[in-house]
Structure formats: C-alpha cells, structure tokens
Amino acid sequence: MPPELEQRPRLAPGCRLSEAPGQTATLMMPESALQLKGPGLKIIQLCDGKRTVADIVRILQKAFPEAQAERVQKDIVEFLKTLHDRRAVDSE
C-alpha cells in the first residue's frame, strides 16, 4: 500500500543514513544497504517523522521546479513505498 500524503515517514528502527565525507551517502539497513544520491538522498534526509509526505513533496517540487509536480509526487510515493516494503521506513 502506498504511503498516504498525511503520513509522517521516518527511518525504521535499525536503519540509519551514513553520510561520511568523501563517500556516497548510504542507507544502512539490517540486512542490506542502499547507496543514495540526488532526490533519493534528499527524500531520506527529510524523513524525520515530523514532515508529512505532502511536506516532502512540496519541498522537492520547489527544489526541482523543472519537473512536473505530479511526477515528483508519484516518484516520491513510489520510492517511499519501496523503502517501506524493504522495512527501511516507517510512517505514522
């Protein structure tokens, strides 16, 4: 099930973002890791449990004004669903 726009995503217990200088940012998960850059990294950085999915969409729509607003929202929701399915992100 895709995340709802009013949900507040956050990293799941046991997951953390590693942003060591000189290295590609990596989302560390209990059984795997995912290297992040660009919009994917920005999404994870905004998943603090305080911002809603709608807040994240608005922030990234402003950061990428050349992209279609509907496409930005669709991509964010799909990315968060994938991370939720991998048990990397929880939502309230």
VOVEXLUM-136227 format. One line per field, with one value per residue: residue number from 0; residue in one letter; x, y, z of N, C-alpha, C in turn. Coordinates in pm, 1 decimal. Layout:
BEGIN
resi	[NUM|...]
resn	[A|...]
n.X	[X|...]
n.Y	[Y|...]
n.Z	[Z|...]
ca.X	[X|...]
ca.Y	[Y|...]
ca.Z	[Z|...]
c.X	[X|...]
c.Y	[Y|...]
c.Z	[Z|...]
END
This chain:
BEGIN
resi	[0|1|2|3|4|5|6|7|8|9|10|11|12|13|14|15|16|17|18|19|20|21|22|23|24|25|26|27|28|29|30|31|32|33|34|35|36|37|38|39|40|41|42|43|44|45|46|47|48|49|50|51|52|53|54|55|56|57|58|59|60|61|62|63|64|65|66|67|68|69|70|71|72|73|74|75|76|77|78|79|80|81|82|83|84|85|86|87|88|89|90|91]
resn	[M|P|P|E|L|E|Q|R|P|R|L|A|P|G|C|R|L|S|E|A|P|G|Q|T|A|T|L|M|M|P|E|S|A|L|Q|L|K|G|P|G|L|K|I|I|Q|L|C|D|G|K|R|T|V|A|D|I|V|R|I|L|Q|K|A|F|P|E|A|Q|A|E|R|V|Q|K|D|I|V|E|F|L|K|T|L|H|D|R|R|A|V|D|S|E]
n.X	[84.9|67.0|222.2|25.5|-51.0|-65.4|79.8|368.4|674.7|961.2|1291.8|1313.7|1343.7|1674.8|1775.3|1982.3|2120.3|2418.7|2655.1|2932.0|3215.4|3342.0|3244.9|2983.8|2655.1|2484.5|2213.9|2181.0|2065.6|1921.7|1968.1|2078.7|2213.4|2179.2|2292.1|2273.6|2182.9|2123.3|1774.2|1676.6|1842.3|1780.9|1509.4|1526.7|1672.7|1476.5|1290.8|1197.1|1006.9|858.8|786.1|527.8|436.3|327.7|450.3|716.9|691.1|619.1|853.6|1043.9|930.7|973.0|1251.6|1309.6|1201.0|1172.0|1069.0|768.0|500.3|317.2|457.3|677.3|550.8|443.3|680.4|807.0|621.4|624.9|895.6|907.4|725.3|861.8|1082.8|946.2|842.8|1080.0|1134.1|1266.6|1168.1|929.7|593.8|381.8]
n.Y	[-117.9|216.9|504.9|741.2|1088.2|1237.0|1100.0|1058.0|994.3|812.9|693.8|346.0|148.2|42.1|122.9|356.5|663.0|696.7|936.0|979.2|1189.1|1232.5|992.8|802.8|870.6|644.7|434.6|251.9|-63.6|-333.2|-582.4|-511.1|-256.9|67.9|274.0|624.5|917.5|1245.5|1308.6|1085.8|1072.1|1321.2|1282.3|1082.4|1225.9|1403.9|1248.6|1256.3|1199.8|1412.5|1575.0|1555.7|1330.6|1489.0|1734.5|1674.1|1628.1|1888.8|2032.7|1910.8|1960.8|2232.7|2230.9|2108.8|2258.7|2233.7|1987.5|1796.4|1855.7|1652.9|1426.6|1437.9|1398.2|1138.0|986.7|1019.9|902.0|637.8|571.1|588.7|385.5|162.0|166.7|130.3|-127.7|-263.3|-244.8|-21.3|228.2|370.7|482.8|725.6]
n.Z	[0.0|-91.3|66.5|250.0|191.7|426.6|612.0|825.9|745.5|866.5|941.6|988.5|1291.6|1354.5|1115.1|941.8|817.0|651.8|605.3|536.9|493.9|164.9|71.3|-91.0|9.6|219.8|289.4|561.8|636.6|831.0|689.1|451.2|228.0|81.2|-164.3|-195.8|-380.6|-514.0|-567.1|-418.7|-191.9|-78.1|-14.2|185.6|378.6|455.4|581.2|872.8|1060.8|1139.0|925.2|679.8|411.6|212.5|277.1|213.8|-58.9|-145.2|-78.0|-245.8|-493.1|-509.9|-507.8|-747.4|-982.4|-1256.6|-1307.6|-1358.9|-1140.1|-1065.9|-1136.4|-965.0|-716.6|-758.8|-797.4|-546.8|-370.3|-470.0|-423.3|-140.6|-79.6|-175.2|0.0|240.7|198.8|207.7|467.4|564.0|611.5|825.4|890.1|1044.1]
ca.X	[0.0|149.7|201.8|-71.3|15.9|-62.7|168.6|497.3|775.6|1087.6|1370.3|1270.3|1445.5|1784.2|1820.7|2042.4|2182.9|2561.8|2698.9|3073.0|3279.0|3416.0|3182.2|2843.7|2562.2|2432.2|2111.1|2219.0|1950.2|1971.3|2014.7|2130.3|2248.5|2136.7|2362.4|2178.2|2229.7|2016.2|1644.4|1661.2|1909.2|1702.7|1388.9|1564.6|1708.8|1353.7|1208.8|1234.6|893.0|788.2|728.7|438.8|472.3|291.3|556.5|833.9|658.2|627.7|994.3|1114.2|877.0|1044.3|1391.7|1317.7|1086.9|1160.6|997.1|623.0|461.7|253.2|562.1|754.4|471.1|436.6|812.0|831.8|533.6|677.1|1022.4|876.0|661.9|970.0|1158.3|858.7|840.1|1211.7|1136.9|1363.9|1095.3|800.3|512.7|277.0]
ca.Y	[0.0|338.5|593.3|849.8|1217.8|1292.5|1020.6|1118.9|888.2|821.3|571.5|237.9|108.2|-36.4|183.9|488.5|720.9|721.0|1039.5|1002.6|1277.2|1166.8|867.1|812.0|851.3|508.4|399.3|124.5|-138.7|-453.5|-690.5|-460.1|-115.0|131.0|399.5|728.7|1046.8|1322.3|1314.4|978.0|1116.2|1431.3|1224.4|1017.3|1330.7|1469.4|1151.6|1276.6|1172.6|1538.4|1619.8|1462.5|1301.3|1610.0|1833.5|1630.2|1654.4|2034.4|2072.6|1864.7|2032.0|2360.7|2204.1|2065.1|2325.5|2195.0|1859.8|1805.0|1838.5|1522.2|1325.0|1444.4|1331.2|994.6|927.2|1017.3|799.9|506.8|550.0|560.9|253.5|64.1|164.5|69.6|-270.2|-316.9|-220.6|83.5|348.7|356.4|604.8|741.3]
ca.Z	[0.0|-94.8|181.8|236.4|195.8|562.2|697.5|860.4|736.2|940.8|927.8|1076.2|1389.2|1298.6|989.7|960.3|698.8|667.8|512.0|564.1|395.2|58.7|32.2|-131.6|121.0|219.2|385.9|622.9|683.8|898.1|602.9|324.3|223.4|-42.8|-189.4|-231.7|-428.8|-576.3|-499.1|-320.3|-69.6|-21.1|45.5|312.1|474.0|500.3|654.9|1012.6|1147.7|1164.7|798.0|613.2|272.6|137.3|301.5|137.2|-199.9|-169.3|-71.9|-366.0|-609.1|-513.9|-538.6|-886.8|-1047.0|-1397.3|-1313.9|-1344.2|-999.9|-1047.8|-1148.1|-840.8|-612.6|-790.8|-772.2|-402.1|-310.4|-510.1|-353.0|-0.4|-73.4|-189.6|126.3|341.7|170.7|248.9|612.0|592.1|650.7|891.5|884.5|1145.0]
c.X	[89.3|123.2|99.4|2.3|22.9|26.8|302.9|606.2|900.6|1163.4|1323.2|1380.8|1550.4|1837.4|1880.9|2105.6|2328.1|2604.9|2843.9|3133.6|3358.1|3356.4|3037.9|2756.5|2497.7|2327.1|2144.3|2093.9|2001.5|2027.5|2070.3|2168.1|2208.5|2211.7|2263.1|2249.8|2109.4|1887.0|1624.4|1724.1|1828.2|1576.7|1422.0|1601.2|1585.1|1260.3|1248.2|1120.5|813.2|718.6|635.9|492.8|441.0|396.0|679.5|811.5|673.7|773.5|1067.3|1058.0|943.8|1190.7|1412.4|1201.4|1067.8|1082.9|846.7|585.8|401.0|356.6|646.8|678.8|468.0|568.9|842.6|748.7|584.0|806.6|996.8|808.7|768.0|1050.1|1075.7|855.0|970.5|1235.1|1244.9|1298.0|962.5|725.3|412.5|155.9]
c.Y	[124.0|427.1|701.9|982.1|1277.5|1212.1|1090.6|1010.4|919.3|691.6|469.5|206.5|17.4|17.5|320.5|532.6|750.8|820.3|1077.1|1090.5|1196.4|1035.6|892.8|787.2|713.4|492.0|259.9|60.1|-268.7|-560.7|-642.7|-313.2|-61.9|262.7|501.0|851.6|1118.2|1321.3|1206.0|1013.7|1224.9|1378.7|1162.8|1121.2|1399.9|1377.3|1155.6|1247.8|1296.4|1588.2|1512.5|1432.9|1423.6|1719.6|1800.9|1657.1|1803.2|2081.2|2032.6|1926.3|2168.5|2341.5|2166.2|2125.2|2286.6|2064.6|1882.6|1772.8|1700.2|1410.2|1320.8|1369.5|1180.7|925.7|917.4|908.6|660.0|473.0|514.5|425.1|144.4|53.0|103.5|-82.0|-338.2|-297.4|-120.2|210.7|307.8|487.5|604.5|800.7]
c.Z	[0.0|26.8|149.7|252.3|335.6|657.1|714.5|859.5|818.1|917.5|1030.6|1178.0|1323.5|1167.3|1019.7|829.2|731.3|560.9|541.0|455.3|291.7|12.2|-11.1|-10.3|107.0|327.3|435.8|681.5|745.0|804.9|469.4|338.3|86.5|-58.1|-244.4|-286.0|-487.7|-496.6|-393.7|-186.6|-1.1|47.3|181.4|416.7|531.4|578.2|802.5|1110.8|1183.2|1038.9|742.7|473.5|186.3|155.1|216.2|-11.3|-230.6|-172.4|-200.1|-493.5|-622.8|-553.6|-685.5|-965.8|-1193.5|-1414.7|-1297.5|-1200.0|-974.6|-1051.5|-1020.9|-731.1|-635.8|-757.9|-623.0|-336.1|-345.0|-436.0|-206.4|15.3|-82.7|-60.4|239.0|323.7|212.4|398.8|652.0|642.3|713.9|873.0|997.0|1079.5]
END
